[in-house]
Amino acid sequence: MSKWLKAFGLAVSAFALTCQPSLAQTKVTNEGISANEIVIGTHQDLSGPIKVWGVPVSNGMKMAVEEINAAGGIQGRKLKMVLEDNGYDPKKAVLASQKMVERDKIFAMIGPMGSPTVLAAQDILFDAGVLQLFPLTAAEFTFKFDPAKPQERLKFNNLLPYVESTRAALKYMMEWKNFQKPCIMHQDDEYGKNVLDGFNQQLAAMKLQPASITSYKRGASDFSAQVAKMKSDGCDLVVLGTVIRETIGAMTEAKKLGWDVTFLGATPTNVLEVPTLGKEAVEGLYAASGFEIPYEDTAKGKVHDWLINYKKMFGTDANTQAIIGYNAVMTFAFYADKAGKDLTGQKMLDSLESGEKFLDIFNSPPTKFSKTDHLANTITQVQQVKGGRWVLVKDNLMF
């Protein structure tokens, strides 16, 4: 080979290496942005087993959109929100996401509902360069990303993660009450497995073995076999990787058996519906949580006004789920505003990764992301049901 050809080959190789970083750049869509509008999408469970989450979440999101638009929008652009029902069914979530990407041309997916549903549909978003922001699941796949896969950079989560919050709450309870035989009942899906991971990791760190591990299929309503097994195994603390009706069902079954055991729920159990619907059966339940639940008769200032306005809009009291939905849109609006008047997908991504702090009106820990960490925070509380209300037991917990 001539010296010229060798030199040419080296030049081509050098050029190829120079181009590699640009090839690995994250693709971010500019769809859904016009001079007067930003189109966002969400899919919620409006008809399935966790519609008690999906309906108030979507209401909170609607309220935030209305407030933002009434105040002039984001840098002069009004928000348009496309809402689809996923029925807590992964197949429906996939179809809904395809429709919003291909037909509605959304700029970002905000607050989509459920671990299995979000997991099933997220690659549709990433392939199209659509941001997946603040989903209604704290599973690790929603914020952990592989730097070698640039499209995974599009996912951000502002909820307390199941693994870390379970670990922090379990550690506190074990040390506080000196439990010796902890066990767990968890939903057999991505959410439940994350709670199980947190449970197992914390016990391993404390050099303890679980007394019992049992699961149930998503949508189940009979927990007699699981509760009977845990009682037989001599559990003194039951960790619940459950949602609302499963929490009430498990604790009701324990009462039927005359089993006086302490229950500790993962974050999805920390909602108003659990004490409201469960009544005496759930009295004494502990739960991991990210912020205190406000009550209208004790809330003050902006939070009190927000609770009143929510009731006027939707004819019912606001709850944890409504707050989470509201905050999802408000967090998006904060970072979109910081991205500037000439909004693009890349500028939105840069804004999210800027390290700027968003503070909500509910005194939650601040939301802050970086280029390497797309999870907002891991600060955990423990609350307990007392007299039919959630009461703060311990704040600022970490494992």
KANOR-V552827 format. One record per pair of residues at least 12 apart in sequence whose ideal C-beta (glycine too) atoms are under 10 Angstrom apart, sorted by the first residue. I is the first residue (numbers start at 1). J is the second residue. Records with the same first field share a line. If there is no record, write none. Layout:
I->J  J
This chain:
23->150
24->147  148  149  150
25->150  153  346
26->126  129  131  145  149  150  151  152  153  154  345  346  349
27->126  127  128  129  130  150  151  153  154  345  346
28->107  108  128  129  130  131  151  153  154  344  345  346  347  348  349  350
29->101  105  106  107  108  125  128  129  130  131  154  344  345  346  348
30->105  107  129  343  344  345  346  347  348
31->101  102  104  105  106  107  108  128  129  130  345
32->80  82  100  101  104  105  106  107  108  130  343  345
33->77  105  107  108  336  342  343  344  345  348
34->77  78  80  105  107
35->76  77
36->73  76  77  78  80
37->69  73  74  77  78  79  80  107
38->68  73  74  75  77  78  79  80  81  106  107  108  332  333  336  343  348
39->77  79  80  81  82  100  104  105  106  107  108
40->61  65  79  80  81  82  83  100  104  106  107  108  109  110  111  130  131  133  328  329  332  333  336
41->80  81  82  83  84  96  97  99  100  101  104  105  106  107  108  109  110  111  112  125  130
42->54  57  58  61  81  82  83  84  86  96  100  106  108  109  110  111  112  113  133  134  135  136  325  328  329
43->58  82  83  84  85  86  87  92  93  94  95  96  97  99  100  109  111  112  113  114  117  118  121  135  136
44->56  57  58  59  61  83  84  85  86  87  88  93  96  111  112  113  114  117  136  321  325
45->57  58  85  86  87  88  89  92  93  113  114  117  136
46->58  83  84  85  86  87  88  113
47->85  86  87  88  89  92
48->85  86  87  88  89  92  113  114  117  218  219
49->87  88  89  114  218  219  220  221  243  244  245  246
50->87  88  113  114  117  136  218  219  243  244  245  246  268  321
51->85  87  88  113
52->243  244  245  271  272  273  274  277  319  321
53->88  113  114  136  243  244  268  271  273  319  320  321  322  324  325
54->83  85  86  87  88  113  114  136  321  325
55->314  316  321  322  325
56->271  272  273  310  314  316  317  318  319  320  321  322  323  324  325  326
57->111  112  113  136  319  320  321  322  323  324  325  326  328
58->81  83  84  85  111  113  321  322  325
59->310  313  314  316  318  319  321  322  325  326
60->111  306  310  314  318  319  320  321  322  323  324  325  326  327  328  329  330
61->79  81  83  110  111  322  324  325  326  327  328  329  330  332
62->81  83  313  314  322  325  326  329
63->306  309  310  313  314  318  322  325  326  329  330
64->79  81  110  111  322  325  326  327  328  329  330  331  332  333
65->78  79  80  81  110  326  329  330  332  333
66->79  81  309  313  329
67->79  306  309  326  329  330  333
68->329  330  332  333  336  337
69->81
71->333
73->333  336  337
74->332  333  334  335  336  337  338  339  341  343
75->333  336  337  338  339  340  341  342  343
76->341
77->336  337  341  343
79->107  110  329  332  333  336
80->104  106  107
81->106  110  111  329
82->96  99  100  103  104  105  106  109
83->96  100
84->96  97  99  100  104  112
85->113
86->112  113  114  116  117  118  120  121
87->113  114  117
88->113  114  115  116  117  189  218  219  243
89->114  116  117  120
90->114  115  116  117  118  119  120  121  189  190
91->117  120  121
92->117  120  121
93->112  113  114  116  117  118  119  120  121  122  124
94->117  120  121  122  123  124
95->121  124
96->109  112  117  121  124
97->109  112  117  118  120  121  122  123  124  125  128  130  132
98->121  124  125  128
100->112  121  124  125  128  130
101->121  124  125  127  128  129  130
102->124  128
105->128  130
106->125  128  130  131
107->129  130  131  332  336  343  344  345  348
108->125  130  131  132  133  134  154  156  332  335  336  345  348
109->121  122  124  125  128  130  131  132  133  134  135  154  155
110->131  132  133  134  135  136  325  328  329  331  332  333
111->132  133  134  135  136  137  158  159  324  325  326  327  328  329  331  332
112->125  132  133  134  135  136  137  142  328
113->135  136  137  321  325
114->135  136  137  139  189  190  191  218  243
115->135  136  137  138  139  141  142  162  187  189  190  191  192  193  194  218  268
116->137  139  187  189  190  191  218
117->135  136  137  189  190
118->132  135  136  137  139  141  142  155  157  190
119->135  137  139  141  142  189  190  191
120->190
121->135
122->135  141  142  151  152  154  155
123->151  152
125->151  154  155
126->145  149  150  151  152  153  154  155
127->151
128->151  154
129->151  154  345  346  349
130->151  154  345
131->153  154  155  156  332  335  345  348  349  352
132->152  154  155  156  157  374
133->154  155  156  157  158  328  329  331  332  335  348  352  374
134->155  156  157  158  159  324  325  327  328  329  330  331  332  367  376
135->155  156  157  158  159  328
136->157  159  268  321  324  325  328
137->157  159  161  162  190  191  194  268
138->157  158  159  160  161  162  163  164  165  166  191  194  195  266  267  268  290  375
139->157  159  161  162  163  189  190  191  192  193  194  195  197
140->157  161  162  163  164  190  193  194  197  198  375
141->155  157  190  194
142->155  156  157  159  161  190  194  374  375
143->155  156  157  158  159  161  369  373  374  375  376
144->157  161  373  374  375
145->372  373  374
147->371  372
152->374
153->349  352  353  371  372  374
154->345  349  352  374
155->374  375
156->331  332  335  349  352  353  367  369  373  374  375  376
157->367  369  374  375  376
158->290  324  327  328  331  332  358  360  364  365  366  367  368  369  374  375  376  377
159->267  268  290  324  327  328  375  376  377
160->266  267  270  288  289  290  291  364  365  375  376  377  378  379  380  381
161->194  198  267  290  375  376  377  378  380
162->190  191  192  193  194  195  196  197  198  199  241  266  267  268  288
163->193  194  195  196  197  198  199  200  201  202  266  378  399
164->194  198  201  202  288  375  377  378  379  380  397  398  399
165->194  195  198  266  267  270  287  288  289  290  378  379  380  381  382  397  398  399
166->184  186  194  195  196  197  198  199  200  201  202  239  241  264  265  266  267  288  380  399
167->197  198  199  200  201  202  203  205  288  378  380  397  398  399
168->198  202  288  378  379  380  381  382  394  396  397  398  399
169->198  202  239  264  265  266  267  270  286  287  288  289  380  381  382  383  393  394  397  399
170->182  184  195  198  199  201  202  203  205  206  237  239  264  266  288  382  399
171->198  202  203  205  206  380  397  398  399
172->264  286  288  380  381  382  393  394  397  398  399
173->237  239  262  264  286  288  382  393  394
174->202  203  206  208  237  264
175->206
176->286  382  393  394
177->236  237  262  264  286
178->236
179->208  211  235  236  237  238  261  262  264
180->208  211  234  235  236  237
181->208  209  210  211  212  230  233  234  235  236  237  261
182->199  202  203  206  208  209  210  211  212  235  236  237  238  239  262  264
183->199  210  211  212  213  214  226  229  230  231  233  234  235  236  237  238  239  261
184->196  198  199  200  203  210  211  212  213  214  215  230  235  237  238  239  240  241  264  266
185->212  213  214  215  216  223  226  227  229  230  235  238  239  240  241  242  246  247  250  263
186->199  213  214  215  216  226  239  240  241  242  246  266
187->215  216  217  218  219  220  240  241  242  243  246  266  268
188->215  216  217  218  220  241
189->215  217  218  219  241
190->218
191->218  241  242  243  266  267  268
192->215  216  218  240  241  242  243  246  266
193->215  241
194->241  266
195->239  240  241  242  265  266  267  268  288
196->210  213  215  239  241  266
197->241
198->239  241  266  288  399
199->213  239  241  264  266
200->213
201->399
202->239  399
203->239
205->399
206->399
210->233  235  239
211->230  233  234  235  236  237  238
212->226  229  230  231  232  233  234  235  238
213->229  230  233  239
214->226  227  228  229  230  233  235  238
215->241
216->241  242  246  249  250
218->243  246
219->245  246
220->245  246  249
221->245  246  249
222->249  253
223->242  246  247  248  249  250  251  252  253  254
224->249  250  253  256  257
225->253
226->238  246  249  250  253
227->249  250  251  252  253  254  255  256  257  259  261
228->253  254  257  259
230->250  253  254  259  261
231->253  254  257  258  259  261
234->261
235->259  261  262
236->260  261  262
237->261  262  263  264  286
238->250  251  254  259  261  262  263  264  265  285
239->262  263  264  265  266  286  288
240->263  264  265  266  268  269  285  286  287
241->265  266  268  269
242->263  265  266  268  269  274
243->265  266  268  269  271  273  274
244->265  268  269  271  272  273  274  276  277  278  321
245->273  274  277  278
246->265  268  269
247->263  265  266  268  269  270  271  273  274  277  278  281  282  285  287
248->269  273  274  275  276  277  278  279  281  282  285
249->278  281
250->263  265  269  281  282
251->263  265  269  274  278  280  281  282  283  284  285  385
252->278  279  280  281  282
253->281
254->281
255->280  281  282  283
256->281
260->284
261->284
262->284  285  286
263->282  284  285  286  287  385
264->285  286  287  288  382  384
265->282  285  286  287  288  289  383  385
266->287  288  289
267->287  288  289  290  320  380  381
268->287  288  320  321
269->282  285  286  287  288  289  383  385
270->285  286  287  288  289  290  291  292  293  320  381  382  383  385  390
271->287  289  293  319  320  321  324  390
272->293  295  317  318  319  320  321  322  388  389  390
273->319  320  321
274->287  320  385  390
275->293  385  386  387  388  389  390
276->317  319  388  389
278->385  388
279->385  388
280->388
281->385
282->385  388
283->384  385  386  387  388
284->384  385  386
285->383  384  385  386  390
286->382  383  384  385  393  394
287->381  382  383  384  385  390  393
288->380  381  382  383  397
289->320  380  381  382  383  390  392  393  395
290->320  324  362  364  365  376  377  378  379  380  381
291->320  323  324  327  360  362  363  364  365  379  381  383  392  395
292->320  362  363  364  381  383  390  391  392  395
293->318  319  320  323  362  383  389  390  391  392
294->306  307  318  319  320  323  361  362  363
295->307  317  318  389  390
296->308  310  311  317  318
298->389
299->318  362
301->361
302->360  361  362
303->318  323  360  361  362  363
305->361
306->318  322  323  326  361  362
307->319  322  323
310->322  323  326
320->390
323->360  361  362  364
324->362  364
326->360  361  362
327->358  360  361  362  364  367
330->358  360  361  367
331->352  358  360  367  369  376
332->348  352  358
333->358
334->351  352  356  357  358  359  360  367
335->347  348  349  350  351  352  353  354  356  358  367  369
336->348  351  352
337->351
338->350  351  352  354  356  358
339->351  352  354
349->371
350->371
351->369
352->367  369  370  371  374
353->369  370  371  372  373  374
354->368  369  370  371
355->368  369  370  371  373
356->368  369
357->369  376
358->376
364->376  377  379
365->377  378  379  380  381  396
366->379
377->398
378->397  398  399
379->395  396  397  398
380->394  395  396  397  398  399
381->393  394  395  396  397
382->394  395  397
383->395
